[in-house]
Amino acid sequence: MKSSFLQMGRGERLAVRASSTEGCLQITSSSHFNIYGRRCMCLSKSSYIRSTFLLLLISAAAAWGGKRPATEWGIISRSDLAMSAYPSDTNANAIILFDVGGTKLNDNLELVFSRTTRIKILREAGYTWGTNSVTIYSKDNQERIEDIEGATYVMGADSNAVVTEMDDDAIFKEKLDDTHTRYKFTLPKLSPGCIIEYRYTDFSSN
């Protein structure tokens, strides 16, 4: 079976001052565009699927309008590591370097959503971005999360990236109620100037 694939993401970097909110990641940029990459517990299953496709289409349209960022996992530029402030907003605590994802149907007719996010932490107030959560509709195993990965990068003595990978012990699974489960994780060894990235895959069936 040939699967369809839809990409979403931002080609612009986003300066952030506040921490992410529970349920939805809401980041307002200068172009007045929000990325909604997380699950909202207030949505029913059918509403969630419709909303996800709509938001992916909006995100993809916005991404095509700008330059696509380099989003290869683990490839960190020296310029990003060396960055100590964001010129467009010197009060920013962190910078969303990119937040991209793609959706496809697999051979089991599951909706498969993969997401990768990379964030530059500029100061201690930005540490809140190091803790993230994903809430899913888990009733009757209709949705599940797999392959949660994370890493923290700092600049080493040779100006190259030194990586600390997130342990599985840093990932917590919590049943919120009869229909929702939350996965929560914290990236390791946060420090001003570090870069964090994480990714996961969400499988959703009818």
N, C-alpha and C positions, 0 to 999 in steps of 0.2 A: 504494500500500500504506500503510495506516495503521500508524504505528509506536507501540509502547508505550514509556512513559518512567517511570523510577523514580528518585526523588531520594534523596540521602543527605546527611547533614550534622549539624552540632551547633548548637543554639541557645544554648549556654553558652560563655563564654570559658574557655580553658584556660591556666593558667600552666605554663610548662615551665622546667626547670633544666638538663636534659641535652640533648645534641644528638640529631638523628634517627639511627636505626640504618639500616644498609644493608639494602635489601630491603623492609622494612615500616616505616611510620611508626607508632610506638606512643606514644600520649599518654594518660597516666592522669589522669583528672579526679577531683574530689571525689565524683562520683557513680559512680566505679569503672566507667567505660565507656571502651573503647579504640576508636579509629578506625584501621582498616587501609585505607589508601588507595593503597598502592603494591604492586607486583608482588613476589611471593616466589619466588625462583629455585628453592626446594626443591619447589615444587608442579609436578605434571605438568599438561599442558594441560587435561585433563578435570577434574582436581581444582581447578585454578585457576578455571575457569568456575563450577563448583558453589560454591566458596568465595566467589567474588566476589558471586554472587547472594545467598547467605546473609548475607554481611556487609552488603550494601546494604540488605537487608530489616531487619536489626537496627539499622543506622544510621538508616534512615528512621523506624522506630518510635520511636527515642530522640529524633529531631528533632521529631516531632509532639508530643511531651510537653512541649516548652518553647517559648519565644519564638524565632521564626526571626530570625536576624540579617539586616541589610541587606547583600546580597551583590552589588550591581551593580558591575561592573568599573570601576575608576578613580574611583569616588565615595568619597572619603575624608573623614571627619568631622573637624572641628577639634578636637573633644574627644579623639579617638583620637590625633591628631598631638601634642597638648599633653600627653598622659599621660606621666608620668615614672616611675611605679611602679604596681604592681598591688596594691591594698589587701588583697586576700585572701591574697596571698603576696608580701611585700615582698622576698624573696630571688630571685624569678623573674628569669631572664635575658631571657625573651621571653614573648609572649602569642599564642596561636593565636586570632586574632580570628574567623576562621571557616575551615572546611575542608569544602567542599560539592561534590557531584557528581551526575551523572545518567547513567543508562544507557538506551539504546534500541536497537531493531533498525532498520537502514536498509533501503532498497529492495533492496540487494544481500545482505540477510540477514546482514550483519555486526553484531556486537555493538559499539556505539559508546559509549564511556565518556568523559565530559567532566568535568574536575575543576578547581576554582578554590580556591586557598588564599591567605589573607592573614594576615600575622604582624607583630606589633609587636616591634621589637628594643629592649630597654630598656637594655642595656649591652653592652660589647665581648664579654663571654663568650657573648652570644647570636648573634654573627656566624656561628656554625656553621649556623644555620638559613637563612643566605643561600645555602648551597650544597645543591643537591638533585639527586637522580637517580631515574630511572625505568627499571626493567629489564623487558624484554618477552621473550616467547617468539617468536623471529623465524624459526624454521626454516620453510622453504618459504613465506616471507612470510605466515605465518598471523597475524601481529600487527604493527602498525606504529603509530608515533607521528606526529602532525601538529600543526601550529599551536601550538608551544611559545612562550609569551609571558611576559614578566616586566617588572616595573617597581618602582622604589624611590621613595618619597615622603618629603620632609622639609618642615618648616614654613618658609615664606618670611617675608620681612619684613612682609608684609601679613597674616600668619597663615593664608594659604591654602597649599595643597599645591603644592610644586614637584616635578615628576616627572622622573625619568631612566629611560628605557626600556632594557631589556636588548637588546644587540646580538646578531645572529645568531652573531657570532664567539665569544660566550660559551657557546654550546651545543656540546658535544662528543659525538660518537657513537662508541661503542667496542664492538667485537664481542668478547664475553667467551669464547664457545666456539661449537660448531656449532649451538647451539639458542637462545642468549640474546644480546641486544644491550642495551647500557646507554646512555641519554642522560643526560648530566650538565651542569648549568648553575649559574652563580653570578650572583646579582643584583648590580647595580652600586652603587657609592658608598654602602656600608654605613656607618652612624654611629649612635651611641646616640640613641634616640628616633625613628629612621626607621621607616617601615612598608614592608614588601615584599609583593608579591603575584605569583603566577604561575598560569598555567593551561595545559592541554594537552588534546588529544583522542587517545584510544587506539581503534584499530580492530582488531577481532579476528574472524577467520573460522574456520569449522569445519575 
